[in-house]
Amino acid sequence: MTYTMKPLACDPTRIKGMSEQLIVSHYENNYGGAVRRLNAITAQLAELDFATAPVFVVNGLKREELVAANSMILHELFFASLATASSSITGRWITRRRSPVPPRYWRSICMSTPITWITGREPPPMSMPLWRR
C-alpha cells in the first residue's frame, strides 16, 4: 500500500500567529517526511520473508511503521485543526507536558513546533509544580 500526502487543508496566508513559510515548511518537510518514511518502511516489509527473517528485524520494522503512521496521522489532524481555526491560533490549541517536573516549555499540539514560534514570547512561569495540584 502506498500512502500519499493529503492536500494542505488550510490557507497558510490567513493564519495569524504562524508564518506562511513555517506552515508550508512543516507541511512539506515534517508531514511529507513522515509519509515518505512510512512508504519506505512499507516497501521493506513487503520484500521481507517473515518465515526466515529474524524476529528483531520484523519487530523493529513494525515498530518503526507504527511510529511513522502515528506521525502521519497526527500531522493530518494538526493541519485539519488549522483549517477550523478561524483566523488566529489561540490557547485552546496549546497543551502542556505532564511530568513530575514543572514544564520549561509549552508546546503546540504538534510537538515539533515550539509554542514560542507561534506566540513570539515565552509562556508565563508556573506558580505551583504539577505534582502538587
Backbone as XML, in Angstrom:
<?xml version="1.0"?>
<chain id="A" units="angstrom">
  <residue number="1" name="MET">
    <atom name="N" x="0.847" y="-1.179" z="0.000"/>
    <atom name="CA" x="0.000" y="0.000" z="0.000"/>
    <atom name="C" x="0.891" y="1.240" z="0.000"/>
  </residue>
  <residue number="2" name="THR">
    <atom name="N" x="0.588" y="2.167" z="-0.877"/>
    <atom name="CA" x="1.335" y="3.412" z="-0.950"/>
    <atom name="C" x="0.507" y="4.526" z="-0.325"/>
  </residue>
  <residue number="3" name="TYR">
    <atom name="N" x="1.132" y="5.301" z="0.527"/>
    <atom name="CA" x="0.470" y="6.418" z="1.190"/>
    <atom name="C" x="0.803" y="7.701" z="0.438"/>
  </residue>
  <residue number="4" name="THR">
    <atom name="N" x="-0.160" y="8.608" z="0.351"/>
    <atom name="CA" x="0.053" y="9.887" z="-0.312"/>
    <atom name="C" x="-0.273" y="11.018" z="0.655"/>
  </residue>
  <residue number="5" name="MET">
    <atom name="N" x="0.344" y="12.157" z="0.404"/>
    <atom name="CA" x="0.091" y="13.328" z="1.235"/>
    <atom name="C" x="-1.278" y="13.906" z="0.894"/>
  </residue>
  <residue number="6" name="LYS">
    <atom name="N" x="-2.029" y="14.251" z="1.919"/>
    <atom name="CA" x="-3.294" y="14.949" z="1.709"/>
    <atom name="C" x="-2.977" y="16.404" z="1.389"/>
  </residue>
  <residue number="7" name="PRO">
    <atom name="N" x="-3.825" y="17.060" z="0.605"/>
    <atom name="CA" x="-3.576" y="18.476" z="0.325"/>
    <atom name="C" x="-3.666" y="19.301" z="1.612"/>
  </residue>
  <residue number="8" name="LEU">
    <atom name="N" x="-2.957" y="20.400" z="1.634"/>
    <atom name="CA" x="-2.962" y="21.289" z="2.800"/>
    <atom name="C" x="-4.372" y="21.809" z="3.007"/>
  </residue>
  <residue number="9" name="ALA">
    <atom name="N" x="-4.939" y="21.566" z="4.184"/>
    <atom name="CA" x="-6.351" y="21.850" z="4.449"/>
    <atom name="C" x="-6.628" y="23.310" z="4.788"/>
  </residue>
  <residue number="10" name="CYS">
    <atom name="N" x="-5.580" y="24.087" z="4.998"/>
    <atom name="CA" x="-5.792" y="25.479" z="5.387"/>
    <atom name="C" x="-5.085" y="26.401" z="4.396"/>
  </residue>
  <residue number="11" name="ASP">
    <atom name="N" x="-5.471" y="27.665" z="4.425"/>
    <atom name="CA" x="-4.779" y="28.685" z="3.647"/>
    <atom name="C" x="-3.709" y="29.274" z="4.562"/>
  </residue>
  <residue number="12" name="PRO">
    <atom name="N" x="-2.418" y="28.980" z="4.320"/>
    <atom name="CA" x="-1.375" y="29.415" z="5.244"/>
    <atom name="C" x="-1.225" y="30.931" z="5.349"/>
  </residue>
  <residue number="13" name="THR">
    <atom name="N" x="-1.767" y="31.671" z="4.397"/>
    <atom name="CA" x="-1.663" y="33.133" z="4.460"/>
    <atom name="C" x="-2.699" y="33.738" z="5.395"/>
  </residue>
  <residue number="14" name="ARG">
    <atom name="N" x="-3.736" y="32.986" z="5.765"/>
    <atom name="CA" x="-4.812" y="33.515" z="6.600"/>
    <atom name="C" x="-4.645" y="33.198" z="8.076"/>
  </residue>
  <residue number="15" name="ILE">
    <atom name="N" x="-3.661" y="32.406" z="8.450"/>
    <atom name="CA" x="-3.461" y="32.038" z="9.853"/>
    <atom name="C" x="-2.590" y="33.101" z="10.523"/>
  </residue>
  <residue number="16" name="LYS">
    <atom name="N" x="-3.161" y="33.796" z="11.487"/>
    <atom name="CA" x="-2.401" y="34.798" z="12.230"/>
    <atom name="C" x="-1.654" y="34.092" z="13.362"/>
  </residue>
  <residue number="17" name="GLY">
    <atom name="N" x="-0.436" y="34.482" z="13.588"/>
    <atom name="CA" x="0.346" y="33.897" z="14.662"/>
    <atom name="C" x="1.345" y="32.864" z="14.173"/>
  </residue>
  <residue number="18" name="MET">
    <atom name="N" x="1.198" y="32.408" z="12.933"/>
    <atom name="CA" x="2.152" y="31.482" z="12.323"/>
    <atom name="C" x="2.434" y="31.982" z="10.913"/>
  </residue>
  <residue number="19" name="SER">
    <atom name="N" x="3.681" y="31.999" z="10.541"/>
    <atom name="CA" x="4.019" y="32.492" z="9.211"/>
    <atom name="C" x="3.667" y="31.458" z="8.151"/>
  </residue>
  <residue number="20" name="GLU">
    <atom name="N" x="3.430" y="31.959" z="6.949"/>
    <atom name="CA" x="3.149" y="31.072" z="5.823"/>
    <atom name="C" x="4.329" y="30.139" z="5.580"/>
  </residue>
  <residue number="21" name="GLN">
    <atom name="N" x="5.534" y="30.683" z="5.707"/>
    <atom name="CA" x="6.739" y="29.886" z="5.482"/>
    <atom name="C" x="6.830" y="28.739" z="6.492"/>
  </residue>
  <residue number="22" name="LEU">
    <atom name="N" x="6.490" y="28.996" z="7.738"/>
    <atom name="CA" x="6.541" y="27.959" z="8.767"/>
    <atom name="C" x="5.535" y="26.844" z="8.477"/>
  </residue>
  <residue number="23" name="ILE">
    <atom name="N" x="4.320" y="27.204" z="8.117"/>
    <atom name="CA" x="3.282" y="26.208" z="7.855"/>
    <atom name="C" x="3.633" y="25.366" z="6.636"/>
  </residue>
  <residue number="24" name="VAL">
    <atom name="N" x="4.047" y="26.013" z="5.548"/>
    <atom name="CA" x="4.386" y="25.285" z="4.324"/>
    <atom name="C" x="5.606" y="24.396" z="4.540"/>
  </residue>
  <residue number="25" name="SER">
    <atom name="N" x="6.604" y="24.917" z="5.237"/>
    <atom name="CA" x="7.805" y="24.125" z="5.521"/>
    <atom name="C" x="7.469" y="22.906" z="6.372"/>
  </residue>
  <residue number="26" name="HIS">
    <atom name="N" x="6.635" y="23.099" z="7.378"/>
    <atom name="CA" x="6.242" y="21.989" z="8.250"/>
    <atom name="C" x="5.435" y="20.949" z="7.463"/>
  </residue>
  <residue number="27" name="TYR">
    <atom name="N" x="4.574" y="21.431" z="6.582"/>
    <atom name="CA" x="3.770" y="20.524" z="5.752"/>
    <atom name="C" x="4.672" y="19.694" z="4.837"/>
  </residue>
  <residue number="28" name="GLU">
    <atom name="N" x="5.582" y="20.354" z="4.136"/>
    <atom name="CA" x="6.427" y="19.653" z="3.169"/>
    <atom name="C" x="7.487" y="18.779" z="3.836"/>
  </residue>
  <residue number="29" name="ASN">
    <atom name="N" x="8.147" y="19.304" z="4.864"/>
    <atom name="CA" x="9.272" y="18.583" z="5.463"/>
    <atom name="C" x="8.848" y="17.579" z="6.532"/>
  </residue>
  <residue number="30" name="ASN">
    <atom name="N" x="8.061" y="18.006" z="7.496"/>
    <atom name="CA" x="7.702" y="17.112" z="8.596"/>
    <atom name="C" x="6.621" y="16.108" z="8.185"/>
  </residue>
  <residue number="31" name="TYR">
    <atom name="N" x="5.515" y="16.617" z="7.653"/>
    <atom name="CA" x="4.435" y="15.725" z="7.228"/>
    <atom name="C" x="4.857" y="14.900" z="6.017"/>
  </residue>
  <residue number="32" name="GLY">
    <atom name="N" x="5.463" y="15.559" z="5.042"/>
    <atom name="CA" x="5.935" y="14.848" z="3.859"/>
    <atom name="C" x="6.985" y="13.807" z="4.206"/>
  </residue>
  <residue number="33" name="GLY">
    <atom name="N" x="7.862" y="14.136" z="5.147"/>
    <atom name="CA" x="8.880" y="13.179" z="5.595"/>
    <atom name="C" x="8.267" y="11.962" z="6.257"/>
  </residue>
  <residue number="34" name="ALA">
    <atom name="N" x="7.208" y="12.177" z="7.036"/>
    <atom name="CA" x="6.533" y="11.050" z="7.697"/>
    <atom name="C" x="5.886" y="10.130" z="6.660"/>
  </residue>
  <residue number="35" name="VAL">
    <atom name="N" x="5.290" y="10.715" z="5.627"/>
    <atom name="CA" x="4.652" y="9.908" z="4.584"/>
    <atom name="C" x="5.707" y="9.135" z="3.791"/>
  </residue>
  <residue number="36" name="ARG">
    <atom name="N" x="6.806" y="9.817" z="3.423"/>
    <atom name="CA" x="7.876" y="9.128" z="2.692"/>
    <atom name="C" x="8.495" y="8.010" z="3.530"/>
  </residue>
  <residue number="37" name="ARG">
    <atom name="N" x="8.674" y="8.265" z="4.820"/>
    <atom name="CA" x="9.247" y="7.247" z="5.706"/>
    <atom name="C" x="8.319" y="6.039" z="5.829"/>
  </residue>
  <residue number="38" name="LEU">
    <atom name="N" x="7.023" y="6.296" z="5.961"/>
    <atom name="CA" x="6.054" y="5.210" z="6.053"/>
    <atom name="C" x="6.045" y="4.382" z="4.770"/>
  </residue>
  <residue number="39" name="ASN">
    <atom name="N" x="6.132" y="5.027" z="3.614"/>
    <atom name="CA" x="6.192" y="4.304" z="2.341"/>
    <atom name="C" x="7.448" y="3.454" z="2.238"/>
  </residue>
  <residue number="40" name="ALA">
    <atom name="N" x="8.596" y="3.971" z="2.705"/>
    <atom name="CA" x="9.846" y="3.210" z="2.655"/>
    <atom name="C" x="9.774" y="1.983" z="3.565"/>
  </residue>
  <residue number="41" name="ILE">
    <atom name="N" x="9.216" y="2.150" z="4.746"/>
    <atom name="CA" x="9.091" y="1.021" z="5.683"/>
    <atom name="C" x="8.114" y="-0.015" z="5.138"/>
  </residue>
  <residue number="42" name="THR">
    <atom name="N" x="7.019" y="0.443" z="4.543"/>
    <atom name="CA" x="6.041" y="-0.475" z="3.951"/>
    <atom name="C" x="6.677" y="-1.290" z="2.828"/>
  </residue>
  <residue number="43" name="ALA">
    <atom name="N" x="7.526" y="-0.653" z="2.027"/>
    <atom name="CA" x="8.218" y="-1.364" z="0.947"/>
    <atom name="C" x="9.178" y="-2.411" z="1.515"/>
  </residue>
  <residue number="44" name="GLN">
    <atom name="N" x="9.881" y="-2.060" z="2.588"/>
    <atom name="CA" x="10.786" y="-3.029" z="3.223"/>
    <atom name="C" x="10.013" y="-4.218" z="3.776"/>
  </residue>
  <residue number="45" name="LEU">
    <atom name="N" x="8.866" y="-3.957" z="4.382"/>
    <atom name="CA" x="8.054" y="-5.042" z="4.927"/>
    <atom name="C" x="7.486" y="-5.931" z="3.813"/>
  </residue>
  <residue number="46" name="ALA">
    <atom name="N" x="7.165" y="-5.333" z="2.671"/>
    <atom name="CA" x="6.638" y="-6.118" z="1.561"/>
    <atom name="C" x="7.688" y="-7.070" z="0.988"/>
  </residue>
  <residue number="47" name="GLU">
    <atom name="N" x="8.956" y="-6.673" z="1.022"/>
    <atom name="CA" x="10.039" y="-7.502" z="0.498"/>
    <atom name="C" x="10.533" y="-8.536" z="1.504"/>
  </residue>
  <residue number="48" name="LEU">
    <atom name="N" x="10.139" y="-8.407" z="2.754"/>
    <atom name="CA" x="10.655" y="-9.259" z="3.820"/>
    <atom name="C" x="10.000" y="-10.641" z="3.799"/>
  </residue>
  <residue number="49" name="ASP">
    <atom name="N" x="10.805" y="-11.658" z="3.971"/>
    <atom name="CA" x="10.296" y="-13.022" z="4.112"/>
    <atom name="C" x="10.127" y="-13.288" z="5.612"/>
  </residue>
  <residue number="50" name="PHE">
    <atom name="N" x="8.895" y="-13.238" z="6.082"/>
    <atom name="CA" x="8.630" y="-13.343" z="7.516"/>
    <atom name="C" x="9.004" y="-14.711" z="8.079"/>
  </residue>
  <residue number="51" name="ALA">
    <atom name="N" x="9.039" y="-15.727" z="7.242"/>
    <atom name="CA" x="9.359" y="-17.077" z="7.719"/>
    <atom name="C" x="10.835" y="-17.220" z="8.077"/>
  </residue>
  <residue number="52" name="THR">
    <atom name="N" x="11.696" y="-16.486" z="7.386"/>
    <atom name="CA" x="13.135" y="-16.635" z="7.635"/>
    <atom name="C" x="13.770" y="-15.413" z="8.287"/>
  </residue>
  <residue number="53" name="ALA">
    <atom name="N" x="13.060" y="-14.307" z="8.339"/>
    <atom name="CA" x="13.628" y="-13.084" z="8.912"/>
    <atom name="C" x="13.765" y="-13.206" z="10.424"/>
  </residue>
  <residue number="54" name="PRO">
    <atom name="N" x="14.857" y="-12.661" z="10.982"/>
    <atom name="CA" x="14.997" y="-12.662" z="12.445"/>
    <atom name="C" x="13.870" y="-11.847" z="13.091"/>
  </residue>
  <residue number="55" name="VAL">
    <atom name="N" x="13.475" y="-12.275" z="14.254"/>
    <atom name="CA" x="12.366" y="-11.630" z="14.956"/>
    <atom name="C" x="12.668" y="-10.163" z="15.242"/>
  </residue>
  <residue number="56" name="PHE">
    <atom name="N" x="13.927" y="-9.848" z="15.593"/>
    <atom name="CA" x="14.256" y="-8.469" z="15.936"/>
    <atom name="C" x="14.142" y="-7.541" z="14.713"/>
  </residue>
  <residue number="57" name="VAL">
    <atom name="N" x="14.338" y="-8.072" z="13.508"/>
    <atom name="CA" x="14.183" y="-7.266" z="12.296"/>
    <atom name="C" x="12.705" y="-6.960" z="12.059"/>
  </residue>
  <residue number="58" name="VAL">
    <atom name="N" x="11.871" y="-7.980" z="12.163"/>
    <atom name="CA" x="10.427" y="-7.791" z="11.987"/>
    <atom name="C" x="9.895" y="-6.846" z="13.057"/>
  </residue>
  <residue number="59" name="ASN">
    <atom name="N" x="10.311" y="-7.061" z="14.302"/>
    <atom name="CA" x="9.870" y="-6.223" z="15.412"/>
    <atom name="C" x="10.266" y="-4.765" z="15.186"/>
  </residue>
  <residue number="60" name="GLY">
    <atom name="N" x="11.502" y="-4.541" z="14.769"/>
    <atom name="CA" x="11.971" y="-3.177" z="14.538"/>
    <atom name="C" x="11.225" y="-2.489" z="13.418"/>
  </residue>
  <residue number="61" name="LEU">
    <atom name="N" x="11.010" y="-3.198" z="12.320"/>
    <atom name="CA" x="10.282" y="-2.602" z="11.203"/>
    <atom name="C" x="8.825" y="-2.307" z="11.557"/>
  </residue>
  <residue number="62" name="LYS">
    <atom name="N" x="8.179" y="-3.206" z="12.267"/>
    <atom name="CA" x="6.789" y="-2.981" z="12.671"/>
    <atom name="C" x="6.687" y="-1.807" z="13.652"/>
  </residue>
  <residue number="63" name="ARG">
    <atom name="N" x="7.658" y="-1.697" z="14.546"/>
    <atom name="CA" x="7.666" y="-0.572" z="15.490"/>
    <atom name="C" x="7.839" y="0.750" z="14.729"/>
  </residue>
  <residue number="64" name="GLU">
    <atom name="N" x="8.776" y="0.781" z="13.793"/>
    <atom name="CA" x="9.006" y="1.988" z="13.011"/>
    <atom name="C" x="7.808" y="2.323" z="12.121"/>
  </residue>
  <residue number="65" name="GLU">
    <atom name="N" x="7.124" y="1.293" z="11.628"/>
    <atom name="CA" x="5.913" y="1.515" z="10.849"/>
    <atom name="C" x="4.846" y="2.195" z="11.700"/>
  </residue>
  <residue number="66" name="LEU">
    <atom name="N" x="4.700" y="1.755" z="12.934"/>
    <atom name="CA" x="3.726" y="2.352" z="13.847"/>
    <atom name="C" x="4.072" y="3.804" z="14.151"/>
  </residue>
  <residue number="67" name="VAL">
    <atom name="N" x="5.347" y="4.081" z="14.408"/>
    <atom name="CA" x="5.784" y="5.449" z="14.710"/>
    <atom name="C" x="5.524" y="6.359" z="13.512"/>
  </residue>
  <residue number="68" name="ALA">
    <atom name="N" x="5.882" y="5.907" z="12.320"/>
    <atom name="CA" x="5.688" y="6.718" z="11.113"/>
    <atom name="C" x="4.201" y="6.937" z="10.828"/>
  </residue>
  <residue number="69" name="ALA">
    <atom name="N" x="3.380" y="5.905" z="11.012"/>
    <atom name="CA" x="1.935" y="6.044" z="10.790"/>
    <atom name="C" x="1.328" y="7.028" z="11.786"/>
  </residue>
  <residue number="70" name="ASN">
    <atom name="N" x="1.740" y="6.949" z="13.046"/>
    <atom name="CA" x="1.247" y="7.896" z="14.051"/>
    <atom name="C" x="1.648" y="9.324" z="13.694"/>
  </residue>
  <residue number="71" name="SER">
    <atom name="N" x="2.877" y="9.509" z="13.264"/>
    <atom name="CA" x="3.338" y="10.844" z="12.880"/>
    <atom name="C" x="2.519" y="11.377" z="11.711"/>
  </residue>
  <residue number="72" name="MET">
    <atom name="N" x="2.264" y="10.550" z="10.724"/>
    <atom name="CA" x="1.474" y="10.968" z="9.568"/>
    <atom name="C" x="0.054" y="11.358" z="9.999"/>
  </residue>
  <residue number="73" name="ILE">
    <atom name="N" x="-0.572" y="10.531" z="10.820"/>
    <atom name="CA" x="-1.945" y="10.792" z="11.254"/>
    <atom name="C" x="-2.028" y="12.054" z="12.115"/>
  </residue>
  <residue number="74" name="LEU">
    <atom name="N" x="-1.087" y="12.217" z="13.031"/>
    <atom name="CA" x="-1.105" y="13.396" z="13.900"/>
    <atom name="C" x="-0.862" y="14.678" z="13.111"/>
  </residue>
  <residue number="75" name="HIS">
    <atom name="N" x="0.002" y="14.617" z="12.097"/>
    <atom name="CA" x="0.203" y="15.789" z="11.259"/>
    <atom name="C" x="-1.063" y="16.118" z="10.463"/>
  </residue>
  <residue number="76" name="GLU">
    <atom name="N" x="-1.773" y="15.105" z="9.998"/>
    <atom name="CA" x="-3.027" y="15.358" z="9.292"/>
    <atom name="C" x="-4.050" y="16.021" z="10.214"/>
  </residue>
  <residue number="77" name="LEU">
    <atom name="N" x="-4.110" y="15.567" z="11.457"/>
    <atom name="CA" x="-5.018" y="16.190" z="12.428"/>
    <atom name="C" x="-4.598" y="17.634" z="12.728"/>
  </residue>
  <residue number="78" name="PHE">
    <atom name="N" x="-3.291" y="17.857" z="12.834"/>
    <atom name="CA" x="-2.778" y="19.207" z="13.107"/>
    <atom name="C" x="-3.184" y="20.169" z="11.995"/>
  </residue>
  <residue number="79" name="PHE">
    <atom name="N" x="-2.955" y="19.778" z="10.744"/>
    <atom name="CA" x="-3.293" y="20.669" z="9.637"/>
    <atom name="C" x="-4.802" y="20.821" z="9.478"/>
  </residue>
  <residue number="80" name="ALA">
    <atom name="N" x="-5.570" y="19.794" z="9.779"/>
    <atom name="CA" x="-7.027" y="19.907" z="9.745"/>
    <atom name="C" x="-7.511" y="20.869" z="10.827"/>
  </residue>
  <residue number="81" name="SER">
    <atom name="N" x="-6.845" y="20.871" z="11.978"/>
    <atom name="CA" x="-7.242" y="21.794" z="13.049"/>
    <atom name="C" x="-6.937" y="23.233" z="12.681"/>
  </residue>
  <residue number="82" name="LEU">
    <atom name="N" x="-5.919" y="23.457" z="11.856"/>
    <atom name="CA" x="-5.631" y="24.818" z="11.407"/>
    <atom name="C" x="-6.731" y="25.323" z="10.471"/>
  </residue>
  <residue number="83" name="ALA">
    <atom name="N" x="-7.370" y="24.422" z="9.720"/>
    <atom name="CA" x="-8.433" y="24.815" z="8.793"/>
    <atom name="C" x="-9.665" y="25.274" z="9.567"/>
  </residue>
  <residue number="84" name="THR">
    <atom name="N" x="-9.902" y="24.719" z="10.766"/>
    <atom name="CA" x="-11.075" y="25.129" z="11.557"/>
    <atom name="C" x="-10.768" y="26.301" z="12.463"/>
  </residue>
  <residue number="85" name="ALA">
    <atom name="N" x="-9.468" y="26.676" z="12.631"/>
    <atom name="CA" x="-9.113" y="27.874" z="13.395"/>
    <atom name="C" x="-9.455" y="29.071" z="12.523"/>
  </residue>
  <residue number="86" name="SER">
    <atom name="N" x="-10.358" y="29.924" z="13.000"/>
    <atom name="CA" x="-10.896" y="30.972" z="12.139"/>
    <atom name="C" x="-9.808" y="31.843" z="11.527"/>
  </residue>
  <residue number="87" name="SER">
    <atom name="N" x="-9.097" y="32.598" z="12.328"/>
    <atom name="CA" x="-8.068" y="33.455" z="11.746"/>
    <atom name="C" x="-6.859" y="33.596" z="12.645"/>
  </residue>
  <residue number="88" name="SER">
    <atom name="N" x="-6.852" y="32.891" z="13.766"/>
    <atom name="CA" x="-5.705" y="33.013" z="14.641"/>
    <atom name="C" x="-5.534" y="31.745" z="15.456"/>
  </residue>
  <residue number="89" name="ILE">
    <atom name="N" x="-4.355" y="31.578" z="15.974"/>
    <atom name="CA" x="-4.055" y="30.456" z="16.844"/>
    <atom name="C" x="-4.305" y="30.919" z="18.272"/>
  </residue>
  <residue number="90" name="THR">
    <atom name="N" x="-5.133" y="30.189" z="19.002"/>
    <atom name="CA" x="-5.480" y="30.593" z="20.356"/>
    <atom name="C" x="-4.990" y="29.563" z="21.351"/>
  </residue>
  <residue number="91" name="GLY">
    <atom name="N" x="-5.192" y="29.842" z="22.594"/>
    <atom name="CA" x="-4.724" y="28.974" z="23.663"/>
    <atom name="C" x="-5.339" y="27.591" z="23.659"/>
  </residue>
  <residue number="92" name="ARG">
    <atom name="N" x="-6.466" y="27.396" z="23.003"/>
    <atom name="CA" x="-7.084" y="26.067" z="23.023"/>
    <atom name="C" x="-6.280" y="25.043" z="22.242"/>
  </residue>
  <residue number="93" name="TRP">
    <atom name="N" x="-5.348" y="25.472" z="21.387"/>
    <atom name="CA" x="-4.527" y="24.549" z="20.625"/>
    <atom name="C" x="-3.257" y="24.183" z="21.386"/>
  </residue>
  <residue number="94" name="ILE">
    <atom name="N" x="-3.081" y="24.753" z="22.563"/>
    <atom name="CA" x="-1.849" y="24.555" z="23.320"/>
    <atom name="C" x="-2.061" y="23.483" z="24.381"/>
  </residue>
  <residue number="95" name="THR">
    <atom name="N" x="-1.085" y="22.630" z="24.545"/>
    <atom name="CA" x="-1.154" y="21.619" z="25.595"/>
    <atom name="C" x="0.155" y="21.646" z="26.360"/>
  </residue>
  <residue number="96" name="ARG">
    <atom name="N" x="0.120" y="21.229" z="27.608"/>
    <atom name="CA" x="1.334" y="21.174" z="28.417"/>
    <atom name="C" x="1.745" y="19.734" z="28.623"/>
  </residue>
  <residue number="97" name="ARG">
    <atom name="N" x="3.046" y="19.519" z="28.724"/>
    <atom name="CA" x="3.547" y="18.185" z="29.020"/>
    <atom name="C" x="3.273" y="17.869" z="30.475"/>
  </residue>
  <residue number="98" name="ARG">
    <atom name="N" x="2.849" y="16.649" z="30.749"/>
    <atom name="CA" x="2.632" y="16.211" z="32.126"/>
    <atom name="C" x="3.860" y="15.453" z="32.598"/>
  </residue>
  <residue number="99" name="SER">
    <atom name="N" x="4.504" y="15.959" z="33.605"/>
    <atom name="CA" x="5.669" y="15.283" z="34.168"/>
    <atom name="C" x="5.793" y="15.704" z="35.623"/>
  </residue>
  <residue number="100" name="PRO">
    <atom name="N" x="6.570" y="14.970" z="36.428"/>
    <atom name="CA" x="6.731" y="15.357" z="37.823"/>
    <atom name="C" x="7.511" y="16.652" z="37.982"/>
  </residue>
  <residue number="101" name="VAL">
    <atom name="N" x="8.179" y="17.094" z="36.953"/>
    <atom name="CA" x="8.935" y="18.342" z="36.989"/>
    <atom name="C" x="8.134" y="19.398" z="36.237"/>
  </residue>
  <residue number="102" name="PRO">
    <atom name="N" x="8.055" y="20.639" z="36.754"/>
    <atom name="CA" x="7.303" y="21.661" z="36.034"/>
    <atom name="C" x="7.843" y="21.836" z="34.624"/>
  </residue>
  <residue number="103" name="PRO">
    <atom name="N" x="6.960" y="21.945" z="33.624"/>
    <atom name="CA" x="7.422" y="22.058" z="32.244"/>
    <atom name="C" x="8.157" y="23.374" z="32.012"/>
  </residue>
  <residue number="104" name="ARG">
    <atom name="N" x="9.263" y="23.318" z="31.286"/>
    <atom name="CA" x="10.022" y="24.524" z="30.988"/>
    <atom name="C" x="9.503" y="25.177" z="29.712"/>
  </residue>
  <residue number="105" name="TYR">
    <atom name="N" x="8.923" y="24.392" z="28.829"/>
    <atom name="CA" x="8.432" y="24.924" z="27.568"/>
    <atom name="C" x="7.049" y="24.361" z="27.287"/>
  </residue>
  <residue number="106" name="TRP">
    <atom name="N" x="6.142" y="25.199" z="26.898"/>
    <atom name="CA" x="4.862" y="24.727" z="26.413"/>
    <atom name="C" x="5.051" y="24.331" z="24.972"/>
  </residue>
  <residue number="107" name="ARG">
    <atom name="N" x="4.252" y="23.436" z="24.489"/>
    <atom name="CA" x="4.340" y="23.002" z="23.099"/>
    <atom name="C" x="2.977" y="23.147" z="22.443"/>
  </residue>
  <residue number="108" name="SER">
    <atom name="N" x="2.978" y="23.305" z="21.143"/>
    <atom name="CA" x="1.720" y="23.310" z="20.411"/>
    <atom name="C" x="1.230" y="21.872" z="20.296"/>
  </residue>
  <residue number="109" name="ILE">
    <atom name="N" x="0.067" y="21.671" z="19.707"/>
    <atom name="CA" x="-0.471" y="20.319" z="19.573"/>
    <atom name="C" x="0.455" y="19.457" z="18.723"/>
  </residue>
  <residue number="110" name="CYS">
    <atom name="N" x="1.187" y="20.071" z="17.814"/>
    <atom name="CA" x="2.188" y="19.349" z="17.024"/>
    <atom name="C" x="3.510" y="19.533" z="17.752"/>
  </residue>
  <residue number="111" name="MET">
    <atom name="N" x="4.021" y="18.480" z="18.346"/>
    <atom name="CA" x="5.142" y="18.581" z="19.267"/>
    <atom name="C" x="6.454" y="19.035" z="18.621"/>
  </residue>
  <residue number="112" name="SER">
    <atom name="N" x="6.522" y="19.088" z="17.297"/>
    <atom name="CA" x="7.757" y="19.533" z="16.670"/>
    <atom name="C" x="7.782" y="21.041" z="16.440"/>
  </residue>
  <residue number="113" name="THR">
    <atom name="N" x="6.722" y="21.765" z="16.814"/>
    <atom name="CA" x="6.690" y="23.215" z="16.674"/>
    <atom name="C" x="6.611" y="23.843" z="18.059"/>
  </residue>
  <residue number="114" name="PRO">
    <atom name="N" x="7.701" y="24.440" z="18.570"/>
    <atom name="CA" x="7.655" y="25.060" z="19.892"/>
    <atom name="C" x="6.654" y="26.203" z="19.933"/>
  </residue>
  <residue number="115" name="ILE">
    <atom name="N" x="6.010" y="26.385" z="21.065"/>
    <atom name="CA" x="4.978" y="27.408" z="21.209"/>
    <atom name="C" x="5.566" y="28.807" z="21.051"/>
  </residue>
  <residue number="116" name="THR">
    <atom name="N" x="6.861" y="28.976" z="21.325"/>
    <atom name="CA" x="7.460" y="30.296" z="21.169"/>
    <atom name="C" x="7.477" y="30.718" z="19.711"/>
  </residue>
  <residue number="117" name="TRP">
    <atom name="N" x="7.473" y="29.758" z="18.774"/>
    <atom name="CA" x="7.393" y="30.121" z="17.357"/>
    <atom name="C" x="6.022" y="30.642" z="17.011"/>
  </residue>
  <residue number="118" name="ILE">
    <atom name="N" x="5.005" y="30.193" z="17.736"/>
    <atom name="CA" x="3.642" y="30.591" z="17.436"/>
    <atom name="C" x="3.321" y="31.943" z="18.065"/>
  </residue>
  <residue number="119" name="THR">
    <atom name="N" x="3.658" y="32.132" z="19.338"/>
    <atom name="CA" x="3.273" y="33.346" z="20.041"/>
    <atom name="C" x="4.344" y="34.421" z="20.014"/>
  </residue>
  <residue number="120" name="GLY">
    <atom name="N" x="5.601" y="34.036" z="19.830"/>
    <atom name="CA" x="6.678" y="35.013" z="19.842"/>
    <atom name="C" x="7.154" y="35.368" z="21.229"/>
  </residue>
  <residue number="121" name="ARG">
    <atom name="N" x="6.610" y="34.733" z="22.258"/>
    <atom name="CA" x="7.062" y="35.024" z="23.627"/>
    <atom name="C" x="7.005" y="33.751" z="24.463"/>
  </residue>
  <residue number="122" name="GLU">
    <atom name="N" x="7.733" y="33.753" z="25.545"/>
    <atom name="CA" x="7.757" y="32.614" z="26.452"/>
    <atom name="C" x="6.456" y="32.553" z="27.245"/>
  </residue>
  <residue number="123" name="PRO">
    <atom name="N" x="6.020" y="31.368" z="27.646"/>
    <atom name="CA" x="4.806" y="31.262" z="28.462"/>
    <atom name="C" x="5.060" y="31.797" z="29.863"/>
  </residue>
  <residue number="124" name="PRO">
    <atom name="N" x="3.994" y="32.162" z="30.588"/>
    <atom name="CA" x="4.172" y="32.642" z="31.953"/>
    <atom name="C" x="4.708" y="31.526" z="32.843"/>
  </residue>
  <residue number="125" name="PRO">
    <atom name="N" x="5.465" y="31.880" z="33.900"/>
    <atom name="CA" x="6.002" y="30.841" z="34.771"/>
    <atom name="C" x="4.885" y="30.139" z="35.538"/>
  </residue>
  <residue number="126" name="MET">
    <atom name="N" x="5.120" y="28.878" z="35.849"/>
    <atom name="CA" x="4.150" y="28.105" z="36.617"/>
    <atom name="C" x="4.292" y="28.485" z="38.087"/>
  </residue>
  <residue number="127" name="SER">
    <atom name="N" x="3.193" y="28.736" z="38.766"/>
    <atom name="CA" x="3.247" y="29.136" z="40.163"/>
    <atom name="C" x="3.383" y="27.948" z="41.095"/>
  </residue>
  <residue number="128" name="MET">
    <atom name="N" x="2.861" y="26.795" z="40.701"/>
    <atom name="CA" x="2.903" y="25.618" z="41.553"/>
    <atom name="C" x="3.266" y="24.413" z="40.693"/>
  </residue>
  <residue number="129" name="PRO">
    <atom name="N" x="4.150" y="23.542" z="41.175"/>
    <atom name="CA" x="4.501" y="22.348" z="40.398"/>
    <atom name="C" x="3.282" y="21.504" z="40.112"/>
  </residue>
  <residue number="130" name="LEU">
    <atom name="N" x="3.294" y="20.808" z="38.996"/>
    <atom name="CA" x="2.160" y="19.992" z="38.573"/>
    <atom name="C" x="1.823" y="18.891" z="39.558"/>
  </residue>
  <residue number="131" name="TRP">
    <atom name="N" x="2.840" y="18.309" z="40.205"/>
    <atom name="CA" x="2.554" y="17.184" z="41.094"/>
    <atom name="C" x="1.890" y="17.611" z="42.383"/>
  </residue>
  <residue number="132" name="ARG">
    <atom name="N" x="1.803" y="18.931" z="42.671"/>
    <atom name="CA" x="1.137" y="19.413" z="43.886"/>
    <atom name="C" x="-0.272" y="19.898" z="43.620"/>
  </residue>
  <residue number="133" name="ARG">
    <atom name="N" x="-0.703" y="19.866" z="42.383"/>
    <atom name="CA" x="-2.059" y="20.364" z="42.057"/>
    <atom name="C" x="-3.091" y="19.319" z="42.338"/>
  </residue>
</chain>
